[in-house]
Amino acid sequence: MEKHLYIDEKGLFLTTVNKWEAKVLREELDNSVLWLRNYDRKSWSLTIPYKQGGEYKALYPDFLLTHTRGKGDGR
């Protein structure tokens, strides 16, 4: 897939995505500068801590995407 943070010499990042991941990426990549697959439980992965039943747990978003900001669009 294109626009990944770590692309090869052909401008692609070779990965396997399931159907819903492919749909999300197709919809988001037009407005994105780059994306990163956020593998869970890696030392560099973005982790969002949350508390459930008095116990802290970790949430690992599947993807991190950066978007451009258009003139006056308020995003």
C-alpha positions as CSV (number, residue, x, y, z in Angstrom):
1,M,0.0,0.0,0.0
2,E,1.1,3.5,-0.7
3,K,1.8,6.4,1.7
4,H,3.1,4.3,4.6
5,L,5.8,5.8,6.7
6,Y,8.2,3.0,5.8
7,I,7.8,2.5,2.0
8,D,10.2,0.6,-0.2
9,E,12.0,1.8,-3.3
10,K,8.8,1.4,-5.3
11,G,6.9,3.7,-2.9
12,L,4.9,0.8,-1.4
13,F,4.6,-0.9,2.0
14,L,4.0,-4.6,1.7
15,T,1.4,-5.8,4.3
16,T,-1.7,-7.8,4.5
17,V,-4.9,-6.2,5.7
18,N,-8.3,-7.7,6.2
19,K,-11.5,-6.5,4.5
20,W,-12.5,-3.8,7.0
21,E,-8.9,-2.5,7.3
22,A,-8.7,-2.2,3.5
23,K,-12.0,-0.3,3.4
24,V,-10.8,2.1,6.1
25,L,-7.4,2.7,4.4
26,R,-9.1,3.2,1.0
27,E,-11.4,5.9,2.5
28,E,-8.7,7.6,4.5
29,L,-5.6,7.6,2.2
30,D,-7.0,10.2,-0.2
31,N,-6.8,12.8,2.6
32,S,-3.8,11.5,4.4
33,V,-0.1,12.5,4.1
34,L,1.1,9.2,5.5
35,W,0.0,6.3,7.7
36,L,1.6,3.7,10.0
37,R,0.4,0.3,10.9
38,N,0.5,0.3,14.7
39,Y,1.5,-3.2,15.7
40,D,0.3,-4.1,19.2
41,R,2.7,-4.8,22.0
42,K,5.8,-3.4,20.3
43,S,8.1,-1.1,22.2
44,W,7.4,1.7,19.7
45,S,3.6,1.2,19.4
46,L,1.2,3.9,20.4
47,T,-0.7,2.6,23.5
48,I,-3.8,4.2,24.9
49,P,-4.2,3.1,28.6
50,Y,-7.7,2.7,30.0
51,K,-9.2,1.4,33.2
52,Q,-11.8,-1.3,33.2
53,G,-13.1,-2.9,36.4
54,G,-10.3,-1.3,38.5
55,E,-7.6,-2.7,36.2
56,Y,-5.5,-0.8,33.7
57,K,-5.5,-2.2,30.2
58,A,-3.9,-1.2,26.9
59,L,-5.6,-0.3,23.6
60,Y,-3.5,-0.4,20.4
61,P,-5.1,1.4,17.5
62,D,-4.6,-0.5,14.3
63,F,-3.5,2.6,12.2
64,L,-2.1,6.0,12.8
65,L,-2.9,8.5,10.0
66,T,-1.8,12.1,9.4
67,H,-4.1,14.4,7.5
68,T,-3.5,17.6,5.7
69,R,-5.2,20.7,6.8
70,G,-7.0,22.6,4.1
71,K,-7.5,26.4,4.0
72,G,-10.2,27.4,6.4
73,D,-11.7,23.9,6.8
74,G,-11.4,24.1,10.6
75,R,-9.8,20.6,11.0
